[in-house]
Amino acid sequence: MRVVWIRGVATVLAATLAAGACDQLLRRELPLPTAEEARAFYANASGVTDVELNGNVVEVRVRQPLDQLRRGGSLWARVGPYIYLFTPGTRDLFDEYPGVAAVRVITISPGGTEIARATLLRETMNDILWRRSLSLLSHALHEGTRRPSRLEDLVNWGESHTEYVYNPTFVPEKH
């Protein structure tokens, strides 16, 4: 009887220790970048005015040129965040810092008015979706002025893979 009791106590003790170890693993903080480290992933992007951390979300602020909005209207207002969101920099940021839950790009006018924002959640993308995103971005950047349908393709992709909001001053409700 005593041996059975000792085995029972040993089993309970082992289970308790294992549960404690699992709890420690689950509580371990995943690495997050500093604002400066996150900014480095967007160093080559023109128009980026600020990169900061808001909890475990990296926020990238981009000044969108007014002439772009005048010429391209609501299409350019809608595509703005996706041009900066679906980049190798965002993909690499997610890869290097597993604690980053999302990246949010906020485009602003030269006067400081928010034009649009889009948030890409980490779990949304896999390798295949990233390849498609980068391809759509490349086509939009290289052919978007001549072929606005390339910009529309990127917008449609962005709207189906992000949480987004457009300022109705720049993007009427029916777009």
N, C-alpha and C positions, 0 to 999 in steps of 0.2 A: 504494500500500500504506500509506504514511504517513497519508494522509487518512482511510482506513478505520480505522486504529488510533486516530487522534485522535477520530473520531466515536464509536468504541466506548468510549473513555475518557470522553468527554463524556456519553454515554448512561448509563454506570455511575455517574458522578458525580451526574448529575441524579436518577437513581433513588435513590441513597444519601441525597441531600438531602431528597427527597420523603418517603422512609421515616422520616427523622429528624423531619421536621415532623409527620408522622402520629403518630409515637411521642409527641411532645410534647403533641399534642392529646389522645391517649388517657390520658396521665398527668396531665393537668390536673385538679385537684381540683374537684369540683362543690361549690357553696356549701352549707354547713350552717348552721342557725341556732344561736345561743347558747341556753342553757337559758331565759334571760329572753325572747328573741325567740320561742321555741317556746311558752312559757307564755302569751304574748299571744293566741295562737290559741284558747286555752281560758279566757280571762279571764272570760267571761260564764257559764261552766258552774259550777253549784253542786256542792260536794263535792270539787272538785279540790284535792288537798293538795300535790302536787308534780309538776313537769314537768322532766325532765332528759334529757340525751343519753347514750346508751350506744353509743358508736361512731357509726354513722350511723342509729341507731334512736332515735326520740323515744319516751320512756316517760312515760305519764301515769298518775299514781296518784290514785285516787278513793276517798273514804270513802263507803261505802254505808250508809244508815241501817238500824239493826237492826230497827226496826218494819216496814220494807219487806220484810225477809227473813222476819219472823214472819208477816206477813199474806200475802205472796205466795209464800213458800217457795222451792222450787228454781227456779221460773220467773223470779222476780225475781233470784235469784242468777245465773242464766244470761244474762239480758238486760242486766245491769249494764254490762259492757264495751262492748256494741254501742251503747248510748245515747250514749256519749262518742266512740266510734270513727267512726260513720257520720254525722259532722257536717260542716257547711260549713267549720268550722275545720280539720278534718283534710284535707279536699279542698284548701283554700287553702294549707295548710302544704306539701303535696306540690307544688302549683303554684309556689309562691314559692321553694322550696328543693329543687332537683333532686338534691341530694346525700343527701336523706333517703330511705333504702331502705325503711323501714317505720315504722309507728306502733303501739305496744303500749299497751293500756290494761289496768291492773291495778286491780281493785276490792278494797278491804280493809274489814274490819269495824271498828267503833269501837274494838275492842280491838287492832287491828293485824294480825289474821289475814287472809291472802290468801283471797279468796273465788273469784275467777276472773281469767283473763287471756286476752286475744285480741290477736293480731298481724295487722295488715293490711299486706301487702306492696304497695309502690308499683305494680308492674306488674299487680296484680289488677284494678284498676278503670279503666274508660274513662268517657267522658262519659255514656253511656247507663246504665251500672251505677251511677254516682254519682247520677243522677236517681232511679233506682229506690230506692237506699239512703236518700236524703233523704226520699222519699215514705213509705217504710216507717217511718222514724224519726218523721216527723210524725204518722202515724196512731197509732203506739205511744204517743207523748207525749200526744196529745190524747184518745185513746179507750182507752188501755191499762187503766185502772182499771175502766172499765165493761165493756170487751170484752177480756178476757185473750188472745183469739185474735190481737189486734193485736200483743201482746208476743211471742207464739209465732211470728208471721210474721217479726218482726225477728230473733228467735233463729235460726230456720231459715235466714234469709238470712245472718246472721253466721257460722253454723257452716259454710255452704257457701262462704264467701269469705275466711275467716281461718284462722289456726292458733290453736287455743284449748285451754285446760286449765281444768277446774273442780275446786275443792276438794271431795272426796267427803263431807266433813262437811256441806257446804251443798247439794251436788248428788249424790245417790246415783248409782252407776254406771249404772243403768237409768233414764234420764230420758226 
